[in-house]
Amino acid sequence: MRSIINMAKILDMKIILEGIEVQEQLDLLAQDNYIKYQGFYFYKPLSEESFLKVLKERL
């Protein structure tokens, strides 16, 4: 994984890591500005209605 992250940095690309489920996973990688995250740690799967509600709250 670190090799892929380093390659993305060299190519000036951002990375999205999927499957972050626990704090320890986030802690391991959270110090890198090139990485964005998604996974159950942040939100469980949402219905369309719930997603739109969350989206409106964040805008």
PDB file of N, CA, C and O in Angstrom, chain B, residues numbered from 101:
ATOM      1  N   MET B 101       0.819  -1.165   0.000  1.00  0.00           N
ATOM      2  CA  MET B 101       0.000   0.000   0.000  1.00  0.00           C
ATOM      3  C   MET B 101       0.881   1.252   0.000  1.00  0.00           C
ATOM      4  O   MET B 101       0.595   2.207  -0.722  1.00  0.00           O
ATOM      5  N   ARG B 102       1.917   1.254   0.780  1.00  0.00           N
ATOM      6  CA  ARG B 102       2.803   2.424   0.820  1.00  0.00           C
ATOM      7  C   ARG B 102       3.419   2.698  -0.547  1.00  0.00           C
ATOM      8  O   ARG B 102       3.618   3.858  -0.908  1.00  0.00           O
ATOM      9  N   SER B 103       3.725   1.648  -1.317  1.00  0.00           N
ATOM     10  CA  SER B 103       4.287   1.842  -2.661  1.00  0.00           C
ATOM     11  C   SER B 103       3.296   2.560  -3.562  1.00  0.00           C
ATOM     12  O   SER B 103       3.682   3.448  -4.322  1.00  0.00           O
ATOM     13  N   ILE B 104       2.029   2.187  -3.487  1.00  0.00           N
ATOM     14  CA  ILE B 104       0.998   2.835  -4.291  1.00  0.00           C
ATOM     15  C   ILE B 104       0.842   4.289  -3.873  1.00  0.00           C
ATOM     16  O   ILE B 104       0.715   5.172  -4.721  1.00  0.00           O
ATOM     17  N   ILE B 105       0.850   4.537  -2.574  1.00  0.00           N
ATOM     18  CA  ILE B 105       0.743   5.908  -2.073  1.00  0.00           C
ATOM     19  C   ILE B 105       1.925   6.737  -2.540  1.00  0.00           C
ATOM     20  O   ILE B 105       1.750   7.873  -2.980  1.00  0.00           O
ATOM     21  N   ASN B 106       3.119   6.188  -2.450  1.00  0.00           N
ATOM     22  CA  ASN B 106       4.308   6.918  -2.898  1.00  0.00           C
ATOM     23  C   ASN B 106       4.263   7.199  -4.396  1.00  0.00           C
ATOM     24  O   ASN B 106       4.639   8.288  -4.830  1.00  0.00           O
ATOM     25  N   MET B 107       3.805   6.227  -5.196  1.00  0.00           N
ATOM     26  CA  MET B 107       3.680   6.440  -6.627  1.00  0.00           C
ATOM     27  C   MET B 107       2.677   7.557  -6.917  1.00  0.00           C
ATOM     28  O   MET B 107       2.918   8.394  -7.787  1.00  0.00           O
ATOM     29  N   ALA B 108       1.571   7.574  -6.205  1.00  0.00           N
ATOM     30  CA  ALA B 108       0.566   8.627  -6.395  1.00  0.00           C
ATOM     31  C   ALA B 108       1.158   9.997  -6.076  1.00  0.00           C
ATOM     32  O   ALA B 108       0.868  10.972  -6.768  1.00  0.00           O
ATOM     33  N   LYS B 109       1.974  10.076  -5.045  1.00  0.00           N
ATOM     34  CA  LYS B 109       2.622  11.343  -4.700  1.00  0.00           C
ATOM     35  C   LYS B 109       3.540  11.810  -5.821  1.00  0.00           C
ATOM     36  O   LYS B 109       3.533  12.985  -6.187  1.00  0.00           O
ATOM     37  N   ILE B 110       4.325  10.894  -6.360  1.00  0.00           N
ATOM     38  CA  ILE B 110       5.235  11.235  -7.448  1.00  0.00           C
ATOM     39  C   ILE B 110       4.455  11.748  -8.656  1.00  0.00           C
ATOM     40  O   ILE B 110       4.891  12.677  -9.335  1.00  0.00           O
ATOM     41  N   LEU B 111       3.294  11.136  -8.919  1.00  0.00           N
ATOM     42  CA  LEU B 111       2.458  11.526 -10.051  1.00  0.00           C
ATOM     43  C   LEU B 111       1.502  12.659  -9.710  1.00  0.00           C
ATOM     44  O   LEU B 111       0.675  13.051 -10.533  1.00  0.00           O
ATOM     45  N   ASP B 112       1.618  13.183  -8.491  1.00  0.00           N
ATOM     46  CA  ASP B 112       0.760  14.264  -7.999  1.00  0.00           C
ATOM     47  C   ASP B 112      -0.724  13.906  -8.110  1.00  0.00           C
ATOM     48  O   ASP B 112      -1.537  14.697  -8.589  1.00  0.00           O
ATOM     49  N   MET B 113      -1.050  12.704  -7.659  1.00  0.00           N
ATOM     50  CA  MET B 113      -2.426  12.206  -7.684  1.00  0.00           C
ATOM     51  C   MET B 113      -2.948  12.080  -6.263  1.00  0.00           C
ATOM     52  O   MET B 113      -2.181  11.877  -5.322  1.00  0.00           O
ATOM     53  N   LYS B 114      -4.254  12.203  -6.119  1.00  0.00           N
ATOM     54  CA  LYS B 114      -4.904  11.944  -4.834  1.00  0.00           C
ATOM     55  C   LYS B 114      -5.325  10.480  -4.798  1.00  0.00           C
ATOM     56  O   LYS B 114      -5.482   9.845  -5.841  1.00  0.00           O
ATOM     57  N   ILE B 115      -5.504   9.954  -3.599  1.00  0.00           N
ATOM     58  CA  ILE B 115      -5.913   8.560  -3.404  1.00  0.00           C
ATOM     59  C   ILE B 115      -7.156   8.542  -2.530  1.00  0.00           C
ATOM     60  O   ILE B 115      -7.262   9.300  -1.567  1.00  0.00           O
ATOM     61  N   ILE B 116      -8.098   7.667  -2.875  1.00  0.00           N
ATOM     62  CA  ILE B 116      -9.257   7.432  -2.019  1.00  0.00           C
ATOM     63  C   ILE B 116      -9.164   6.000  -1.510  1.00  0.00           C
ATOM     64  O   ILE B 116      -9.200   5.048  -2.289  1.00  0.00           O
ATOM     65  N   LEU B 117      -9.044   5.861  -0.208  1.00  0.00           N
ATOM     66  CA  LEU B 117      -9.008   4.542   0.415  1.00  0.00           C
ATOM     67  C   LEU B 117     -10.420   4.173   0.854  1.00  0.00           C
ATOM     68  O   LEU B 117     -11.086   4.931   1.559  1.00  0.00           O
ATOM     69  N   GLU B 118     -10.858   3.013   0.430  1.00  0.00           N
ATOM     70  CA  GLU B 118     -12.173   2.533   0.814  1.00  0.00           C
ATOM     71  C   GLU B 118     -12.016   1.463   1.885  1.00  0.00           C
ATOM     72  O   GLU B 118     -10.984   0.799   1.975  1.00  0.00           O
ATOM     73  N   GLY B 119     -13.048   1.311   2.684  1.00  0.00           N
ATOM     74  CA  GLY B 119     -13.060   0.225   3.657  1.00  0.00           C
ATOM     75  C   GLY B 119     -12.497   0.593   5.015  1.00  0.00           C
ATOM     76  O   GLY B 119     -12.157  -0.299   5.792  1.00  0.00           O
ATOM     77  N   ILE B 120     -12.385   1.876   5.331  1.00  0.00           N
ATOM     78  CA  ILE B 120     -11.941   2.269   6.667  1.00  0.00           C
ATOM     79  C   ILE B 120     -13.077   1.941   7.640  1.00  0.00           C
ATOM     80  O   ILE B 120     -14.164   2.511   7.548  1.00  0.00           O
ATOM     81  N   GLU B 121     -12.824   1.036   8.555  1.00  0.00           N
ATOM     82  CA  GLU B 121     -13.868   0.571   9.461  1.00  0.00           C
ATOM     83  C   GLU B 121     -13.598   0.844  10.928  1.00  0.00           C
ATOM     84  O   GLU B 121     -14.532   0.870  11.730  1.00  0.00           O
ATOM     85  N   VAL B 122     -12.332   1.049  11.298  1.00  0.00           N
ATOM     86  CA  VAL B 122     -11.997   1.270  12.709  1.00  0.00           C
ATOM     87  C   VAL B 122     -10.986   2.406  12.838  1.00  0.00           C
ATOM     88  O   VAL B 122     -10.270   2.725  11.888  1.00  0.00           O
ATOM     89  N   GLN B 123     -10.938   2.999  14.002  1.00  0.00           N
ATOM     90  CA  GLN B 123     -10.051   4.136  14.272  1.00  0.00           C
ATOM     91  C   GLN B 123      -8.595   3.801  13.971  1.00  0.00           C
ATOM     92  O   GLN B 123      -7.863   4.650  13.462  1.00  0.00           O
ATOM     93  N   GLU B 124      -8.168   2.597  14.271  1.00  0.00           N
ATOM     94  CA  GLU B 124      -6.766   2.217  14.066  1.00  0.00           C
ATOM     95  C   GLU B 124      -6.382   2.309  12.591  1.00  0.00           C
ATOM     96  O   GLU B 124      -5.265   2.717  12.270  1.00  0.00           O
ATOM     97  N   GLN B 125      -7.287   1.937  11.695  1.00  0.00           N
ATOM     98  CA  GLN B 125      -6.999   2.056  10.266  1.00  0.00           C
ATOM     99  C   GLN B 125      -6.831   3.517   9.874  1.00  0.00           C
ATOM    100  O   GLN B 125      -5.917   3.870   9.128  1.00  0.00           O
ATOM    101  N   LEU B 126      -7.702   4.344  10.371  1.00  0.00           N
ATOM    102  CA  LEU B 126      -7.624   5.767  10.067  1.00  0.00           C
ATOM    103  C   LEU B 126      -6.342   6.371  10.637  1.00  0.00           C
ATOM    104  O   LEU B 126      -5.668   7.144   9.956  1.00  0.00           O
ATOM    105  N   ASP B 127      -6.002   6.030  11.866  1.00  0.00           N
ATOM    106  CA  ASP B 127      -4.796   6.554  12.506  1.00  0.00           C
ATOM    107  C   ASP B 127      -3.533   6.203  11.721  1.00  0.00           C
ATOM    108  O   ASP B 127      -2.593   6.995  11.655  1.00  0.00           O
ATOM    109  N   LEU B 128      -3.522   5.026  11.137  1.00  0.00           N
ATOM    110  CA  LEU B 128      -2.352   4.561  10.402  1.00  0.00           C
ATOM    111  C   LEU B 128      -2.061   5.434   9.186  1.00  0.00           C
ATOM    112  O   LEU B 128      -0.903   5.603   8.804  1.00  0.00           O
ATOM    113  N   LEU B 129      -3.103   5.986   8.581  1.00  0.00           N
ATOM    114  CA  LEU B 129      -2.939   6.691   7.317  1.00  0.00           C
ATOM    115  C   LEU B 129      -3.341   8.161   7.341  1.00  0.00           C
ATOM    116  O   LEU B 129      -3.116   8.869   6.360  1.00  0.00           O
ATOM    117  N   ALA B 130      -3.919   8.627   8.416  1.00  0.00           N
ATOM    118  CA  ALA B 130      -4.540   9.946   8.444  1.00  0.00           C
ATOM    119  C   ALA B 130      -3.558  11.112   8.333  1.00  0.00           C
ATOM    120  O   ALA B 130      -3.992  12.244   8.121  1.00  0.00           O
ATOM    121  N   GLN B 131      -2.297  10.886   8.463  1.00  0.00           N
ATOM    122  CA  GLN B 131      -1.338  11.980   8.433  1.00  0.00           C
ATOM    123  C   GLN B 131      -0.916  12.358   7.020  1.00  0.00           C
ATOM    124  O   GLN B 131      -0.087  13.250   6.839  1.00  0.00           O
ATOM    125  N   ASP B 132      -1.468  11.701   6.034  1.00  0.00           N
ATOM    126  CA  ASP B 132      -1.062  11.919   4.650  1.00  0.00           C
ATOM    127  C   ASP B 132      -2.113  12.750   3.921  1.00  0.00           C
ATOM    128  O   ASP B 132      -3.250  12.305   3.762  1.00  0.00           O
ATOM    129  N   ASN B 133      -1.747  13.952   3.476  1.00  0.00           N
ATOM    130  CA  ASN B 133      -2.691  14.853   2.810  1.00  0.00           C
ATOM    131  C   ASN B 133      -3.115  14.377   1.427  1.00  0.00           C
ATOM    132  O   ASN B 133      -4.085  14.891   0.871  1.00  0.00           O
ATOM    133  N   TYR B 134      -2.411  13.411   0.869  1.00  0.00           N
ATOM    134  CA  TYR B 134      -2.756  12.912  -0.459  1.00  0.00           C
ATOM    135  C   TYR B 134      -3.916  11.923  -0.416  1.00  0.00           C
ATOM    136  O   TYR B 134      -4.430  11.527  -1.461  1.00  0.00           O
ATOM    137  N   ILE B 135      -4.325  11.530   0.763  1.00  0.00           N
ATOM    138  CA  ILE B 135      -5.300  10.454   0.898  1.00  0.00           C
ATOM    139  C   ILE B 135      -6.631  10.978   1.397  1.00  0.00           C
ATOM    140  O   ILE B 135      -6.694  11.774   2.334  1.00  0.00           O
ATOM    141  N   LYS B 136      -7.701  10.515   0.751  1.00  0.00           N
ATOM    142  CA  LYS B 136      -9.068  10.729   1.212  1.00  0.00           C
ATOM    143  C   LYS B 136      -9.608   9.353   1.591  1.00  0.00           C
ATOM    144  O   LYS B 136      -9.100   8.331   1.129  1.00  0.00           O
ATOM    145  N   TYR B 137     -10.633   9.332   2.429  1.00  0.00           N
ATOM    146  CA  TYR B 137     -11.096   8.067   2.993  1.00  0.00           C
ATOM    147  C   TYR B 137     -12.601   7.921   2.871  1.00  0.00           C
ATOM    148  O   TYR B 137     -13.337   8.904   2.778  1.00  0.00           O
ATOM    149  N   GLN B 138     -13.038   6.676   2.874  1.00  0.00           N
ATOM    150  CA  GLN B 138     -14.447   6.387   3.039  1.00  0.00           C
ATOM    151  C   GLN B 138     -14.571   5.001   3.649  1.00  0.00           C
ATOM    152  O   GLN B 138     -13.669   4.172   3.536  1.00  0.00           O
ATOM    153  N   GLY B 139     -15.690   4.770   4.288  1.00  0.00           N
ATOM    154  CA  GLY B 139     -15.911   3.460   4.884  1.00  0.00           C
ATOM    155  C   GLY B 139     -16.902   3.527   6.019  1.00  0.00           C
ATOM    156  O   GLY B 139     -17.395   4.597   6.375  1.00  0.00           O
ATOM    157  N   PHE B 140     -17.189   2.362   6.587  1.00  0.00           N
ATOM    158  CA  PHE B 140     -18.165   2.245   7.671  1.00  0.00           C
ATOM    159  C   PHE B 140     -17.789   3.075   8.886  1.00  0.00           C
ATOM    160  O   PHE B 140     -18.658   3.448   9.673  1.00  0.00           O
ATOM    161  N   TYR B 141     -16.504   3.369   9.049  1.00  0.00           N
ATOM    162  CA  TYR B 141     -16.095   4.175  10.198  1.00  0.00           C
ATOM    163  C   TYR B 141     -16.790   5.533  10.174  1.00  0.00           C
ATOM    164  O   TYR B 141     -17.123   6.083  11.224  1.00  0.00           O
ATOM    165  N   PHE B 142     -17.005   6.064   8.993  1.00  0.00           N
ATOM    166  CA  PHE B 142     -17.611   7.388   8.847  1.00  0.00           C
ATOM    167  C   PHE B 142     -19.133   7.303   8.758  1.00  0.00           C
ATOM    168  O   PHE B 142     -19.838   8.051   9.436  1.00  0.00           O
ATOM    169  N   TYR B 143     -19.636   6.400   7.931  1.00  0.00           N
ATOM    170  CA  TYR B 143     -21.080   6.203   7.771  1.00  0.00           C
ATOM    171  C   TYR B 143     -21.353   4.775   7.332  1.00  0.00           C
ATOM    172  O   TYR B 143     -20.609   4.204   6.534  1.00  0.00           O
ATOM    173  N   LYS B 144     -22.408   4.215   7.851  1.00  0.00           N
ATOM    174  CA  LYS B 144     -22.925   2.952   7.331  1.00  0.00           C
ATOM    175  C   LYS B 144     -23.654   3.286   6.023  1.00  0.00           C
ATOM    176  O   LYS B 144     -23.945   4.454   5.768  1.00  0.00           O
ATOM    177  N   PRO B 145     -23.952   2.278   5.189  1.00  0.00           N
ATOM    178  CA  PRO B 145     -24.710   2.570   3.973  1.00  0.00           C
ATOM    179  C   PRO B 145     -26.016   3.296   4.308  1.00  0.00           C
ATOM    180  O   PRO B 145     -26.696   2.957   5.277  1.00  0.00           O
ATOM    181  N   LEU B 146     -26.352   4.289   3.499  1.00  0.00           N
ATOM    182  CA  LEU B 146     -27.526   5.121   3.750  1.00  0.00           C
ATOM    183  C   LEU B 146     -28.541   4.979   2.625  1.00  0.00           C
ATOM    184  O   LEU B 146     -28.181   4.721   1.476  1.00  0.00           O
ATOM    185  N   SER B 147     -29.801   5.150   2.967  1.00  0.00           N
ATOM    186  CA  SER B 147     -30.832   5.253   1.937  1.00  0.00           C
ATOM    187  C   SER B 147     -30.639   6.588   1.217  1.00  0.00           C
ATOM    188  O   SER B 147     -29.915   7.459   1.699  1.00  0.00           O
ATOM    189  N   GLU B 148     -31.276   6.742   0.085  1.00  0.00           N
ATOM    190  CA  GLU B 148     -31.161   7.995  -0.651  1.00  0.00           C
ATOM    191  C   GLU B 148     -31.643   9.164   0.203  1.00  0.00           C
ATOM    192  O   GLU B 148     -31.015  10.223   0.221  1.00  0.00           O
ATOM    193  N   GLU B 149     -32.743   8.975   0.900  1.00  0.00           N
ATOM    194  CA  GLU B 149     -33.299  10.033   1.747  1.00  0.00           C
ATOM    195  C   GLU B 149     -32.314  10.429   2.848  1.00  0.00           C
ATOM    196  O   GLU B 149     -32.102  11.617   3.091  1.00  0.00           O
ATOM    197  N   SER B 150     -31.722   9.455   3.503  1.00  0.00           N
ATOM    198  CA  SER B 150     -30.762   9.739   4.569  1.00  0.00           C
ATOM    199  C   SER B 150     -29.509  10.413   4.022  1.00  0.00           C
ATOM    200  O   SER B 150     -28.965  11.332   4.636  1.00  0.00           O
ATOM    201  N   PHE B 151     -29.060   9.945   2.861  1.00  0.00           N
ATOM    202  CA  PHE B 151     -27.883  10.549   2.235  1.00  0.00           C
ATOM    203  C   PHE B 151     -28.124  12.024   1.926  1.00  0.00           C
ATOM    204  O   PHE B 151     -27.275  12.868   2.210  1.00  0.00           O
ATOM    205  N   LEU B 152     -29.279  12.332   1.347  1.00  0.00           N
ATOM    206  CA  LEU B 152     -29.585  13.723   1.014  1.00  0.00           C
ATOM    207  C   LEU B 152     -29.666  14.589   2.263  1.00  0.00           C
ATOM    208  O   LEU B 152     -29.263  15.752   2.242  1.00  0.00           O
ATOM    209  N   LYS B 153     -30.183  14.028   3.349  1.00  0.00           N
ATOM    210  CA  LYS B 153     -30.240  14.769   4.613  1.00  0.00           C
ATOM    211  C   LYS B 153     -28.830  15.094   5.115  1.00  0.00           C
ATOM    212  O   LYS B 153     -28.551  16.231   5.496  1.00  0.00           O
ATOM    213  N   VAL B 154     -27.948  14.101   5.115  1.00  0.00           N
ATOM    214  CA  VAL B 154     -26.565  14.310   5.552  1.00  0.00           C
ATOM    215  C   VAL B 154     -25.882  15.329   4.644  1.00  0.00           C
ATOM    216  O   VAL B 154     -25.176  16.215   5.125  1.00  0.00           O
ATOM    217  N   LEU B 155     -26.087  15.206   3.349  1.00  0.00           N
ATOM    218  CA  LEU B 155     -25.474  16.120   2.404  1.00  0.00           C
ATOM    219  C   LEU B 155     -25.912  17.561   2.656  1.00  0.00           C
ATOM    220  O   LEU B 155     -25.084  18.472   2.632  1.00  0.00           O
ATOM    221  N   LYS B 156     -27.179  17.767   2.891  1.00  0.00           N
ATOM    222  CA  LYS B 156     -27.691  19.112   3.168  1.00  0.00           C
ATOM    223  C   LYS B 156     -27.109  19.677   4.454  1.00  0.00           C
ATOM    224  O   LYS B 156     -26.848  20.877   4.540  1.00  0.00           O
ATOM    225  N   GLU B 157     -26.902  18.822   5.462  1.00  0.00           N
ATOM    226  CA  GLU B 157     -26.340  19.275   6.731  1.00  0.00           C
ATOM    227  C   GLU B 157     -24.899  19.726   6.567  1.00  0.00           C
ATOM    228  O   GLU B 157     -24.434  20.599   7.301  1.00  0.00           O
ATOM    229  N   ARG B 158     -24.188  19.141   5.613  1.00  0.00           N
ATOM    230  CA  ARG B 158     -22.768  19.446   5.429  1.00  0.00           C
ATOM    231  C   ARG B 158     -22.503  20.595   4.478  1.00  0.00           C
ATOM    232  O   ARG B 158     -21.372  21.073   4.391  1.00  0.00           O
ATOM    233  N   LEU B 159     -23.515  21.046   3.766  1.00  0.00           N
ATOM    234  CA  LEU B 159     -23.312  22.150   2.815  1.00  0.00           C
ATOM    235  C   LEU B 159     -23.495  23.491   3.457  1.00  0.00           C
ATOM    236  O   LEU B 159     -23.358  24.518   2.792  1.00  0.00           O
TER     237      LEU B 159
END
